[in-house]
Amino acid sequence: MLTPENQQSTRHPQDSDPASDHALIKQLEQSELFRTYRDAFETTFRTQLVIQVAGASAPFPPDSASDRCLHALLAGSTQAARELDLQTLDPEGSGETRALKCDAAFIESVVPIRLGLRIVGYLRTGQVLLLPTSVGRFNRLIRRLAEQRPLLDIPRLRTAYFAAHAIPRSEYQSLISLLVIFARHLAMMGNQLMIAERSCGSPVINRACHYIDTHYGDDMTLATVAHSVHVSPYYFCKIFKRETGLTFTSHLARVRIEKVKYALLNRDTRVTEAAYEAGFQSVSQFNRVFRRIVGESPSEYRDRLIDPACTKRNPRSTA
């Protein structure tokens, strides 16, 4: 449950703000992290990877592969086939990874990017086949589709079908696992970007945020930080909340949680070890703060970080 001080925040990773979400997704899309991962992903799996804001109907970037995809031909309109309202894949906001399968057995995958308890965007792949192409499968496909679509352009369908990339189901599961892990990386970057955005203010607040980010593991108090930037604790408390939208305590907690989440990417790091190194003074305090900010317990987060197939069936927390 959110505390009263968090409910009063003007900007907060839990808040739903479509304009800020769109700006955040654009920042992630333009980041070196996403571009490097996308290039490696597309080279490995031979399918597109895009990042899209939640709740938006966005077209796939046109290229020769999507122009000749079976899904586009069967829909009768390339543009209509590329446009997909991502909310229709996740109508209840459960946040689970989804797959869209067309009549020709092509699959597109959608993996949510979460900030705390809400979805801000999706990683979405291009279409792949889970079965190798063959003349027999193509003929059976045409016979099945001809009953519903008598005006099929069979020559174009044949060209599109045999140009498609097929991957084994085991490889497809690896694809999904990598996307789930990468979505977590992007979520951490998104939180860091929002924290940095909130810190953009007066020189006093900028210096304070830098001090917090470099001393987060210390036994830090508001008075300590105020002294480091040469202002009184009362004045610092007042302008920090005004310029960042968070109290000093909430900001420090979020910085520390992001440090823990980053440390847990190393499978050899223990949760308690990461918590103490981030500056938490007790396990109970850490567990309480982690659940409030992330929406699940540290152990649940670690389990799903190690094994993306571990999906918590709780409406407050999703894969």
N, C-alpha and C positions, 0 to 999 in steps of 0.2 A: 504494500500500500504506500502511496506517495505521502510524504510528510507535508505539513502546511507550508513550510518554506519552499518546497519544490513546486507546490501548486501555485505559488505566487510568482514563479519565474516567468519572465517575459520570453525567453528563448531557452529551449530545453529539448534534449534528444527525444523525449517522449511526446512532445507536442506535435500535432498534425498541422503542417503549414505547407500546402502544395507548392507555393512559389519557392520557399527555401529548399524543399526537397528537390525540386527541379534543378535549382542552382547547385545543390550538393552533388547530384548525380552527374551534372555536366563537369564538375571539378574532378570527380572520380574517373569519368570517361577520358578526360584529358591528361590524367596522371601517367607518369612513366610506369608505375606499377601495373596499371590496367593494360596499357599498350604493349608492354613486354609480355605479359601473361597471354593477352589475346593473340599476339603473333605466334607464340609457342603453341598455344592451343589449336589454332587454325592449321598450323603446319602439321601437328601430330594427328589430329582427328579429321582434317580436311573438311571442316564445316565452319560456318561463321559463328562468331560470338559477339554479342552486343550487350550493352547495359541500358536499361530503360527505366524511367521513373514509374513508380507505382500508380495504378489507376489511370494510366494514359493509353490511348489507342495510338500506337506508333508503328509506322511502316518499317519493314526490314530494309536496310540499305540495298538499293538495286545493284545487282551484278549479274554476270552471265549465268552463274549457277542458279540463282533464285529465279531468273527470267525463264529458265527452262525446266523448273522443278515441276513435278507431277501435280503437286498440290495446287499450283497456280493454274495449270492447264485444266484440271478437273473443276476448279472453281469458276472457270470461264472468264476470269479477270485476274491478271497478274497483280494489280494493285490491291484488289479485294483479298487475295490470298496472302499478301504480305502483311496486311493490317490485322492486328489481333488485340482485342481488348484484354489485357492481362488479368483484369479482375474476373473475367469469365472463367479463367482457369482456377481461380481461388475465390469463389463467390462468398465464402464465409470468413475470409481473412485468416484461415488456419495457418498460412505460412508454409505449408508443405511443398516440397518439390513436386512439380507437375510435368506431365508429358502430354503433348497434343498429337494425336495420331490421325492421319487423314485416310481416305479410302484406299490409297495405294500402299499403305503400311509404312509411310514415312513418319518419323517421329521428331518433333521439336521439343526441347526441354526448357523448363523455366524454373529457376532457383531464386528464392527471395533473398534480399539483402535487408537485414533488420538492424535498426538502431533501438536498443532496448526492447520494448514490447511491440513496436510498430514496424511495418514494412515500408521502406522508402523507395525501393526499386527492385529490379529483377535482372539477373543474368539470363540471357536467352540465347539458345543455340540455333543454328540452321538445321535443316532436315537431313536425317541419315536413315539408312535402311538397316534393319537388324538381321535381314536374311540376304545372302548373296543373290545377285541378279542371275536369272536364267531364262531361257526361252519358255520353258514350261510354266514358270511362275508368271511370266508376262502374259502368256496366252490365257491362263486361268484368271488373271486380273482383268483382262479385256472382256472375257465372257461374263464375268460377274458385274462389271461396270456397265456393259452394253444394255443390260436389262433396265437400268435407270437412266442412262444417258445415251440415247440412240445416235446422237450426232458427234460422237467422239472423233477427235483428230488423231487417228491411230498412228500415222507416221511420226507426228511430233511426240506423241506419248512414248513410242518406242525409243526415239532418240533420247528423250529425257530419262526414261527408265534405265537404259544401259549406260548413261553418263553418270548415274547416281553413285554415291559412295556408300558401301555397305561395311558395317563393322560387327564383329561378334558381340553377343550379349554380354560376355564377361568384360570386354573392352568398354562397352557402353556403361556398365556399372562403375568402371574406373573413371570414366568421363564424368559421371554424376558426382562421385566422391570428390574428385578434384574441384568441381564447381562449387560444391557445398563448402569445402575448406576455403576456397578463394573468396566466396561470398563473405565469410567471416573476416578474412583479411580486409576486404573492402569496408566492412562495417566498422572495424577498428580504425581504419583511416578516416572514415566519415566522422566518427566520434572525435578524433583528433583535430579534424578540420573545424568542427563546430566549436570545440574548446578554444582553438586558435582564433576563430572569428570573434568569440565572446571577449577574448583578451585584447582585441584591437581597440584601444581607447586612449586614455591619457598616458603620458610617459610613466606616471606613477604606477598605473595598472599594468602596463606592459612589462615594467621591471619586476613587479610583484609576480606576474604570471611566469616570467622567466625564472624567478627565484623558486617558485613552487615546483616548476617542472624539473629543476636541477637538484632540489633538496627534498623531493617528495618522500624519500625513505627515512628522513630524520623525524624526530619527535617535534613536529611543527605546530605552532599556535598562531592565532591571528596576530598577537602582539609581536611574535618573532618576525613575521613577514612585514608588518607595519614598520618595525624598527629597521629592517633591511632597506626600506625605501624612504626612510627618514620622515615619516608622518606619524601622527598619533593613532592609536588603535581605533578610536571613535571615528575619526575622519576616514581612515582606511576602510572600515566596515561600511560606512555610508556610501562612499564612491564606488567601492567594489560591487556592491549589490546593484547600484544604479547603472553601472556601465556593462556589467556582464550578465545581469539578470539572475544571478545565483548568489547565494551567500558564500562566504569564504569556505565554510565547512563542506557545502555541497560541491563546490568546484574542486577542492582538494580530494574529496572522496572519488569523484569521477576521474580525475587524473590518476589516482592510485589504482582504480579498477582497470583502467586501460593498460597500465603497466603490468598488472597481473595477467590480463588476457594475452598480452604479447608474450610474457614469460611462459605461459602455458602452451604456446606453440611448440616448445621443446618438450617432447614426451617424457624426458628424464627429470623434468622439474616437478617437484611435489607442490600441491596446491598450498599447503601451509607454509612451505618455504617461500613461495612467490608472494604470499600475503605479508609475511613478516618483512621481506626485503622491500616491499612497496610502502612500508610504514605503518601497517595496521598493528595495533597493540595486543589484540586478542583474536582468537579464531571465531568466537561468537560474534564479535563486532564485525569482523570481515564477512562472515556468512550473511549476516543481516543486511549489510550495505550492498553486497554483491547481488543478492536476490532482489533488492529494491531497484537497483539500477539496471541489471541485465534481464531480470524477469525469470530467473531460474537459479538453482543452487550451484555453487562452484563445481560440485561433483557431477551434476547433470551436464553442465557446460563442458567439463573435461571429457566426459564419456562421449559426447557427441562430436567433440573436436577430434578425438582419436578414431571414432567409428561413426561417420556421418549417417549410417543406417539406424542409429539409435535415436528414434524420434519420440519425443515426449508427447503423450496424448493429453495435454493440458491446454485449454483454450487460451491461457495467458502466455504460453511459451511454445514455440514451434521450431521446426527444423530450419 
